Amino acid sequence: MVHLFQLANGRLVGSGLDLVEGLAYDWITGNLYWVNSRLNTMEVSRRDGSRRMVLLNNNISQPRGLSIDPFKGARWLFWTDWGENPHIERVLTGSHYLLHPHSLSIFEDNVYWTDRQLNRVFSAHKFRGDSETVVSHLVSQPLSIHVHHPVLQQFFSSLVKPTHVPPIPVLTSAS
C-alpha cells in the first residue's frame, strides 16, 4: 500500500492544529490544503508537509468543507463557512439556500454541497453561482459529499518522481 502523505513518523503536520474539518489535495501542484474551524484558518503545505503557510485567517468564522478544482483555466479553491453568515466562498456568497453548509465537492462546471440543517444536497454553477438546484432532499443530516469520476483523478507521471520541487503555487482571489 502506498501512503502518499505519510512521512517516516506517519505525520505530515504535527503541531498548530486544533479541529481540522476540511482537507483537499491538489494532485497537480502537490499541495495539501486544510481548514481549521477552531482556529478559523485555511492553510497549505506541500504533500510532504513542508512549506506550510496560512492562506486565510481573516473574515472566516467556522470553515468546514473544502474542495479544489486544480485544472488549468480553473484552479479555484472552494470552502464552506457555517458561522454567523453561512456561505460558500468563491462561488455562492450570501446564497439563500445556506443554513449549515457542511461539505462540498466539484465536478465539471458545478459545485455540490451538503447542508446539514436543511437536510439537502445542492448544486450551482461553480463560476457564476447561478443555477442553484436541490439535488437531493432525501438525506438526513448529510455530512460529506464526494464526486468520484476517472477524469477527476487523472494520473500525471510527473507527480510520481518529480525532477525538482517548484515554489509552492498559491491560489489567490485574482486567479
N, C-alpha and C positions, 0 to 999 in steps of 0.2 A: 504494500500500500504506500502510495506517495502522499506525503504531507507537505503540500505546497507552502504553508505558512509556518511550519514548525522549525524552530531552531534546536540546537543540541539540548538545551534545557527545557524545550517544549513551549517556551513563551516568546511572544513577539514583543509585547508591551507589558511590563510588569509593575508599573508604578503610575501614579497620577490618574488612576481610573476610579470611577465610583459606580455608576449604573449605565453601562453601555447597552443601549437598546436597539441600535441600528448599525448594520455593518454592510459594506459593499466593497467588492473587489473589481478594479479595472484591470482586466487581463491584458489590455493593450499597452498601457503605460506601466503596469506592475505596481500600481498604488492601491493601498488599503485605506478605506475611509470609514469613520465611525462617528456616531453621535452619542453624547453622554447626557442623559436627561436630568441628572442631579447637578452636574457642573455647568449645564447649559452651554455645551461646546460641540463643535464639529472639528474633527482632527483628521490628519492624513499622515501616512508613513509609506515607505517603500514596502514591498511584500515581505521583506525580512525584518521589518520593524525599525529599520534605520531611517534617519532624516525625518523624524517625527516633528510635526508642527501643527499649531492651532490655526484652523482656517476661519472659524467664526466663533465669537463669544459675546457678541452684542446683538440685540434685537432678536434673541432666540430664547424661548422660555421653557419649553418642555419638548425637545426634539425626540422623535421616536423612530419612524420608518425612514429608510434611506435606500435609494436606488440610483444607478448611474447608467447613462446612455453614452458609451465610450466611442461610438463610431464617428468617423470623420464627418464633419458637417453638423454634428450634434454636440457631443462632448458636454452634456449637461448633467448636473447632479440635482436630484430632487429629494426633498425630505418633508416629513410631516412634523408639525408642531401643534400639539394639542393643549397649549397653555391657555391663557386668558382669552386670546383671539385666535381660535383654531384656524390653521391654514396649511396649504401645501406650498412650499416655497418654490419659486422659479416658474410655476405654471398657474396655480389656482388661488392666488391671494384673495381672501375675502369671499370664497365660494359659500353660497347659502346651504350647500349640502354638507358642511363640516361641523360636527359637534365634538367628536373624539377620533380624529384620523389616527390610525394606528400603524399601518404598514403600507408599502407601495411597491409597485413593480412597473417596468416599462416594456412595451413590445410595439415595434414598428412606430407608428405616429401617435400612439396612445399611452397615457399613464393610467394605471389602475391602482385604486386604494381601497382599504377597508375602513369602515367607520364603526367602531366598537359600540357606541351608544345608539346609533341608528340601525344597527344590525343589517348592514348592507355593504355591497361591493359596488364601487362606482368607477367610471372611466371618463376621460376627456382627452381632447387633442393636446399633445404634450408641448407644442409650441404656442398655440393660440389660446388654450384654456377653454375653448368653446366645445360644443357638442357633449356637454356633461350628460351622462347616462347612468341609470341604475342598471348594473349588470346582473346583480342578484339581490333579492330581498329575502331569500330563503335560508339565511345563515343566522346562527345565534352567537353573538359576540365574536365576530371574525378577528383573529389576532394577527394573522400573517397571510401574505399573498405572494406567490412567485409564478412567473411565467417561464415555462421551460419549452424551448424550441431549439433545434440544432443551429439555426442562424445566430442565436444569441451567445453561443459558446464556441465560436469559430476557433480553430486551432491555429496558432501562429508559432511557427518553429523558432522564430527569433526570440520568443519568450522562454524557451526551454533552456537554451545555452546562450545567454547574452554575451556579445563580444565586448561591450562596455556598458557602464551604468550612466545613463544620461542624467542631467539635472532633473529634479522632481517637477513634472509639469503640474501646475495648479489651475483649477478651473476658477475663472473669475466672472463676475457679472457682465463684463464686457465681451466675454467669449461668444 
